[in-house]
Amino acid sequence: MTMYARAASCDITPRDRPVRLAGYAARRQPVSVVLDPIEVSAVRSMRADDAV
């Protein structure tokens, strides 16, 4: 049985504009400084005999 695997990762941090944070009522202005980037990752595996 042959197995295939694929992996991908992407930075989705909004850097081109300020962002309003939900749940922070004390903040009156959007946040424009990135302290921790947001990254999304995915892994897909399948057998060679499965149709895509």
Secondary structure, DSSP 8 states (H G I E B T S, - for coil): --EEEEEEEEE----SS-B--TT-TT--S-B---SS--EEEEEEEEETTS--
